[in-house]
């Protein structure tokens, strides 16, 4: 069965797992975003390299045109540098193609590579003609359909490739921003929700802990009160487990058995609670087994003698009940017993006194009767039937029968005598007839 505290702890653990999962998921998405960000950087670098290459192509073409038109070799002073830069930039663009990080279509890039190669060769041819001082041939070569077409093709390809790279870069940035915002929003709300849920669970858990602490304190107080009660009662009390071994003995049980609770603990009951039948002297069957088997209170025989550790024998009255949990399972037994040795002795004395009274009442011809004023009951011997002629069945048990059967002339005298007897310290009175002959001897006990 799940307790409230266990449910709250499970909810807290689940919340922490969800929160950790979200953080892990966000970290994984963040890696993707970082990778995409690097890809954008590569696309920007690719675009820069492409623009730098196109500028160098234009610079190389301007250099040979200037040299061919003016004959001044200063125009081609930077020509080798332009050509090297074009080739270097193209190699960088080729690397992007090789690792599939290029935004240019492979076919378009292949066309670009051919045009760049042809353009380098074309400008070098113009340069060579100029170096031979054949400037007219150089200008003629530049003005040919091939030269013009090559320049237009590179320009058109540059525009198309540049537009494609800008479009790819813009689309990548938009996708990056959308995904980045989406992930941040999801992570934000999930984290906020998880933290709020954790806060609620922690609050409820703290309340539950306080409630459990309060209940624990109450149980501790009840345990203390129960311990004080068990130690204070005058009857002996022993609790055992369902294996018959002693768990607890109160001070009264210690006094009766001669064992201390510390020494008796975990010992078999019959080893400490040594009882025999008063009449036969034989030991009783294991009391705990009887209680556990029946699963209900057991009233044991009162003809029981407890043999204490110090060899003293005591007559006891005893009974036992099972100890059960909330599901009705028997966990053990509790025995309650009391020393009735003095009571048994008094009962024997009373029994013998009654026997002597019976013998005496049968031996005398006088009527002996005893009136208990508190409960208005009368005891009498058999002589009453001989003296007054009534059968026992006709005699009512109460003072009213005597009053109803007294002679009216004697009733008033007897009533006065009884009232005087109750008011004074005299313990006995003689009721006489008018001639002085006693007819009733009254004793007040």
N, C-alpha and C positions, 0 to 999 in steps of 0.2 A: 504494500500500500504506500502510495506516494504522499509524503507529508508536505505541508505548505512550504516549509523551508527547503526541502529537496527540489520542489518544483521551481522555486525562485532561483536556486543555484543553477538548475538546468537551464532556465531561461537566460541567466547571466552568462553562462558558458556559451550558449548558442549565440547570444548577441556578440560576444567577443570573437567567436569563430566567424560570424558574418562580417564583422568589422575588419578582421584580419584578411578575410577573403577579398573584401572590397579593396583594401590597401594593396594586396597582392595583384589583383586585377588591374588596378590603376597603375601600378608599377609596370606591369607588362604592357599596358596601353601606352604608357609614357615612353617605354622603349621604342614602340612603333612610331610614336610621334617624333622622337629624337631621330630615329632613322629617316623618317620622312623629311625632317628638317635638314638633315645632312644631304639628302637627295636634292632638296631645293638649292642648297648651297652649291652642289655640284652642277646643277642646271645653270645657276648664275655664273659659275666659273666657266662652264661650257660656252655660254653666251658671250662672256667677256673675251674668251679666246677666239671665238668666231669673229667678233667685231674687230679684235686686234689683228687677226689674219687678213680680214677684208681691207682694213686701213693700210696694212703693209703692202697688199696687192696694189691698192691705189697709189701708194707712195712710190712703189717700184715703177709703175706705169708712168707716173708723172716725171720721175727721174729720167727715164729713157726718152720721153717726149721732149723734155727740156733740153737734154743733151743733143737730140736730133735736130731740134729747131734752132738752137743757138750755137751749137758746136762747142759749148763751154763744158769741159769735163767735170767742173765742180758739181754739176747737177747729179752725177752718178757717184758722188763721194760716199753716199750712204747706201748705194745699191746692194752691195754684198750683205750688209746688215739686214736690209729689208727681206732679201731672199732667205737668209737663215731664220729670221723670225717667222716668215710664212711657213717654212718647213717645220719649225719647232711647234708652232700653234697647231698645225695639221696633225702632228704626232700626238699632241695632247687630246685633240678631238677624236683621234683614232682609238685612244685608250678608253674613252667614255663609251665608244661603240663596242669595244671588246668586252667590257664588263656589263653591257646592257643598261648603262645608266644614261645613255644619250637620249635627248628628246627628238633627234633627227631620225627620219625614216632611213633604214639601211640603203635603200635604192637611191634616195636623194643624196645621202652622204657619199655613195659611190660615184654619182654624177659629179658631185662637188670635187671629189678627189681628182677626177680626170680633168676637169676644167682648171683646177689649180695647177696641176702638172703642166698642162698645155700653156697656161698663162706664164708660168716661170720660164718655159722654153722659149716662148714668143718674145718676152722682154729681154732674155739673154741674146737672142738673135739680133734684136734691134740694137742692143748695147755693142755687140761685136761689129756691126756695120758702122756704128758711130766711131768706134775705136780705130777703124780703118779709114776714117774721114770720109766715108761714103754716106754722107748725111741725106742726100737725095733718095738713095735706096732705102735708108732707114725710114724716112717720112713716108715713102711710097708703101713700105711694108705695114706701117701703122695704119695707113689709110685704106688698106685692102679690106675686102669683104670679110676675110677670115679674122683680121684684127678687130674690126668693128663688131663682128658677130660674137667673138670671144669676150669682148668687153661687155656687150649687152647681156650675154648668157650669164656671166658671173654676177652682174648687177641684178638680174632677175632672180637668180638662184639665191643671192644674198637676201633679197627682199622676202622671198618665200620662206627661206630657212629662218630668217629673223622673226617673221610673223609666227611661224610654227613654234619656235622656242619661247617666244613671249607668251603665246597662248598656253603652251604646256606649263610654263612657269606660273602663270596666273591661275590656271586651273588647279595646279598643285597647292598653291598658297590658299586658295579658297577652300579646297578639300581639307587642308591642314587646319585652317581656322575653324571650319564647321565641326570637324571631328574633335578638335581640341576643346571647343566650347561644350560640345555634347558630353564628352568624357568628364570634363570638370563639373558640369551640372549634375550628372549622374553620381559622380563620386561625392560631390558636396551634399546632395540630398540624402544619399544613403548613409554617409558618415554622420550627418546631423540627426537623422532618424535613429541610427544605431546608438548614438551618444545619448539622445533623449530616452530611448528605451532602456539603456543601461542605467541612466540616472533614476528612472522610475523603479527599475528592478532593485537597484541598490537601496533606494528609499524604502521600498516594501520589505526588502531583506533586513534592513536595520530595524524596522518596526517588528518584524517577526522575531529577530534576535532578542529585542527588548522584551517581547511577549514571552519568549521561551525562558529568558532570564527571570522574569517575574514568576512564571510558573515554577521554575526550578527553586526559587526562593520559597514559594509557598509549599512546595513539596518538602523542602528541607525543614521548614517550620513544622509541617505535619509529621515529618519523620521524628523530629525532636520531641514533639508532643506525644507521639505514639510511644517513643522510647521511654519518656518519663512515665506515661501511663502504665506501660508494661512492667516497668521497674517498681511502680507504686502499688500495684494490685497485690492483694494478700494471697491469691491463688497461684500455684505453680503453673508456669506456661513453658512449653517446649515446642519449637517448630522444627520440622525435618524436611528434607527433600524427598522426591519420590523414590530415592534409593534407600530410604530409611536412616540416613545419616543426619545427625543433629546439626542444625544451623544456628539456633539461638536458644538460650535459657534465661529466664528472668531471675532476679535475686531470690524470689520465693521458691522457685524450682531448685536453685542452688542450695538453699537451706534445707529443703526436703530431701534432696538426693545426696547431698554431701559433695557434689561435684561443682567446680567453678565453670562458668561459661567458656572460658579460654581453654580449659583442659578437655571439656566435653565436646567441643566443636569438632565436627567431621567424624565423630565416633558413632558406631551403630547405636540405635536407640536402646535396644535391649541390654546393651552393656552398661548404660547409665541408668535407664529407667527399668530397674530390676523388680518386677512385680510377680507375686504368686497369689494363688487362691487362698483366702483366709481359712476355708473349711478343709480343703484337700491338701494344701501345701504344694500343689503343682504349679509350674509356671504357665502363664497365659500365652496364647499364640501371639505372633508378631502383630501388634496393634496397628502399625502403619500399613501393613499389607491389607488388613481388614478395611481400613478407611479408603485406601486407594482403589481396591477392588470394587467396593460398593459405590464410591464416588459421592457419598452423602454422610452427614453426621452419624456417629456411632455412640450410643449410650452404653458404656461398659459396666460390668458388674461392680457393685459397691462392696462386695466381700473381697476386697483387694488389699494385700499387704505390700507396701513398698519397702524394699530392703536397701537402705542407704549405704553409702560408701563407708561410713564410720560404724557399720554393723548395727545401727539402730533400725528397728522395724516400726513402721507407722501404718495405721489403717487409713486408707484414702478413698475418696470418691473421685471418679475420673470419667471424662468423656473426650471425644475427639471429633474433629471436622476436617474435611479436605481443604487444601489451599488451591484455588483455581485462578487461571488467567481470564481475560475478557472473552476468550473464545470457548471457555468451559473446559479447557484442558487441565487435568490435575497436575499441579506442580509439587505437591508435598502434603504434609498434614500438620495440624496444630493440636496439641494435647493440653488439656486444662485439668489440674487435679488439686485436691485440697486435703489437708490433714483433718480427719474426723475421729481421731483416736479418743479424745476427751468426750466427744458427743456419743461415741459408741459405749464408753464407760458409763456415762450418765443414763443412756438408754437401758443398759444392763441393770443399773441400780433401780430405775423406775420399774423395769420389768419384774425384778425381784420384790419390790415393794408392793406391786399390784398382786403378785402371787401370794405374798403374806396377807394382804388385805382380803383376798378371796378366801384364804384358809380361815382367817379370823371371822369374816362375815358369815361363813357357813357354820362356824362353831358356836355362835351366840344366837340366843332367841330374840335379842333386841333388834329393833329396826334401826339400821344405819343408813343415813342418806346425806348426800352432799349436794349443796345448791351453788352452782356457779352463777353469781349475780351478773357478771358481764355479758354472758351469752344466754342467761336464763335457761340453763340445762341442769338436770338433777340425776345423780347416780345413787342407787340404793341396792341393798342386798335382798335376798329372797325372803327374809323375815317379814317384809312389808305385806306380802300376800297372806301370811299366816295371821298377822296381827289385825289386819283390817279387812281381810276376806276378799280383796280384789285380785283378779288375775293380772298378770303382767301386761297382757294386751289391752287391758282396760285403763291402765295407768298412763296418763299423758306426761310427756317429758317437759315440765315447766312448772313455775310457781303457781300459775293460775289453777292448776288441778288441785293443789293443796288448798288454795283459798276457797275454791268452790265446794270442797268437801269438809271444811271446818264448820263446827256448830256456830250458828250466829252469835251465841252468847260469848264464845271464846275468841272470835275473830278480832274484836277490838283490843283485847288484852295482848294477843300475840302481835298485832300490828304495832302497838306501843313499844313492846319489848324489842322488836326488830329495829325500829327507828332509834331507840336509845343505844342499841348495840352499834349502829353505824356512826352515831355522833360521838361516842365516848371512846376511851382507850381500853375499856374492858373487852376481853377476848372471849368470855363465855358468860352465859346467863342461864338461870334455872327458871322455867315457867311452872308455877305451882297451881294447883286447884284451890278452891276456896278454903279447903281444909288443910292446906299446906302440903298436899301430896304432889310431888313433881310429876308433870306429864310430858315435859319436853326439855331437853338439855341442848342449848344453842352454843356453838363455838364459831367465832369469826376468824377466818384465816386471811 
